[in-house]
Amino acid sequence: MRIVGVSSEEEMVASFLLGELGSERFGPNLVQVLEELGQPATLLTEADLGDAEGNELRRHVLGDFRGYRQDRELFTGFPDGVSWQRVALSQGELLDVRYIDYSYWTALTEGSRRPTDAVRFIRGGGTVFGSMPTGHFLALADSFRQGVTWQPIICVRADGNHPIVVLEGHARLTAMALASECLPDEVQVLLGSSAAMSEWLCY
């Protein structure tokens, strides 16, 4: 792992929301949250990290959207005071990142939470819980092969002895694992570190 530079909570929140805005699964819910708060999509698509009011509004959006700073949903047990960096992961390090401890991702990997096991499950035609097809990951992988650009995935870890875990970007990570032959030598991600991260519900 190579440290690229310092990041921040503000950058994490902005990147998280922009990544989810393009998600078929989460995008419509995020748009609804923006509408309920009377905020335009440009709050996300044209984020100014130097604007304190805009940063606070985005934190509010992420709170209503996924429970950030509200100790609920995805962010149940998520610690305060996380240190954020931009880092570059090698291909092997990226493919060793774990999914969150959530039933869907556990089923997709048959318990391991590893992207490489998700690849085997998807290529084998597996369906999650026996009814949820996985072909959309293959379509995302084809997009990656064709050169689509995405927001960096967001990861967290407790310390160097604990695995790196995805916070946002599971589908993108899965697509990159499926199209691993197209991975560059390094992939930049946002990485949050906290000794208390192991207490997060999804770690």
N, C-alpha and C positions, 0 to 999 in steps of 0.2 A: 504494500500500500504506500502510495506517495502522496504527501500532503501538498495540495495545490495552493490553498489560501484559506484565510479566515472567512467564515460565513456568519450568519446571525439568525436569531429567531424570526426576524422580519423577512429574510430571504426564504427561510424554510416555509413559512406560512404562505407567502406569495407563490412559491413554486408548487406547493401542495395543491393550492386552489386552482392554479392554471393547469396542472396535470389532470385534476379531476374534471375540470370544465370540458375537456375533450373526451371524457369517458362515456361510452354508451350507457353504462350502468348508472354512474353517479352524476353525470352532467345535467340531466333534467332536474334532479333534486336540488343541485347547486343553483341552477337558474331560478328555481322557485324561491330559494332562500334569499337570493339577491332581490327578487321582486318584492318579497314580503318586507324586506328592510328598506325598500325604495332606493336601491343602489344600482348603478349601471354596470354592465359587463366590463366596461373599461376600467373599473376598479381593479379587475384581475388582469385584463389583457394589456393594460398600460400602467402597471404598478410602478410607483415612484417610491423606492425604499427610503428616500430622504424626507418623505412627507409623513410626519408623526401621526396626523389625523387619519391619513389613508392606511397606515400600518395598523392602527387601532381598529379601524373599520374592518379590515381583513381578518384580524384576530376574532372580532365579533362574528363575522360570517363563518369562519371555521368552527367557532363554538356552536353556533346554531346548526351548522351542517353536519359536523362529526363529533361534537362534544369537547372540543379543545378548550382547556382551562375550566371545564365544567365537570371534570371527573366522571365522564359518562361515555358510553358507546366505545368507539375506537380508543379514546384517550382515558379510559378508566385506569387510574393508578399511574398515569404518565407523570414523571417527575418534573418539578420546576428546576430552573437553573441549568438546563442542558447546554453544553458547549458544542457549537456548530462549526464544521469545517467543510471545505470542498476538498475531496480526495480523489485520487485516481486508483482504481482497482485493476489488477491484472485480470486476464480472462479467467484464470483459475480461481482467483479471489471472488470475482463476481458470481461465478457459478457455485460457489460455496456459501453464498449468502442464504439465510433461512427465510422462509415465509413466516408471517405472524402465526401465533398459536390460535388458530381459528378453524372451526370444523371444515369449512370448504377447502382450505389449503391443506389441511391435514389429510382429507380424503383424496385430494388430487395427487398427493405424493405418497399415498398409502402409509402415512404416519411419519415420514422422515422430515417433511417440510423443506426438502431440497429441490431446487429447480430441475436438476438432472433427472430426478425420479418423476417429476411432473412430465418431462419430455417423454419418458417411456410410457407413462400412463396415457398421454394424449395420442401418441403415435400408435398405440395399441387399440385406439378407438374406445377408451374407457369413458364412462359417464359418471359424474359425481352424484353420489346418493342414488345411483341407478336410473336417474331420470334427467340429469342436467348434462347436455352434450358439451364437448370441449373444442368443437371445430373452429370457434371464433379465435382461439389462440393460434391456430394454423394460419388464419387470414392475417392476423397481426404480424406473424413471423414473415409472411410474404411481403408485407409492407416494409418491414425492417430490411429485408433483402433488396428491396427496390429503392432504399435510401431515405425513407421517411425520417424526419428528425423529431425527437420527443423531448419533453422536460426531463431533466435528470431524475432518476429515482432517488427517494429519500430513505436513508437507513439510520439505524441506531444501534448502539452497543453499550453494555455495562462497563466493560474494560477489555484489555487485550486478551484475557483468558476466556472471554465469552464470545459466542458467535455474533456476527453482524446480522441484524434482522431488518427486513423491509418494513418501513412505516407506510410509504405510499409508492405505488408503481409496480404492484404484483403482476399485473397483466403484461406490462412492458418487459419486466424481467423474464417472464415466461416466454415471451416472443423472442427475446434475445437468446435465451437458452435453446429454443427450437431452431434458431438460425445461427447457431454459435460459429459456424464456418465463416460468417460475415463480421464477427466481432473484431474491432481493432485491438491492438496490443493492450490498450488501457481504456477504461470507461470511467468517466467522471461521475461521481454521485455526491449528494449532500449527506454528511454523516454527523449525527448527534451523539455525544457521549455523556454519560452520567453514571456514577457508581450506583445510583438508585434505580437505574433502568431495569434491573432484574426484578423489581417489584411491579413493573407494568404488567397489567393483566395479559397482554398479548405476547409477552416476551417468551 
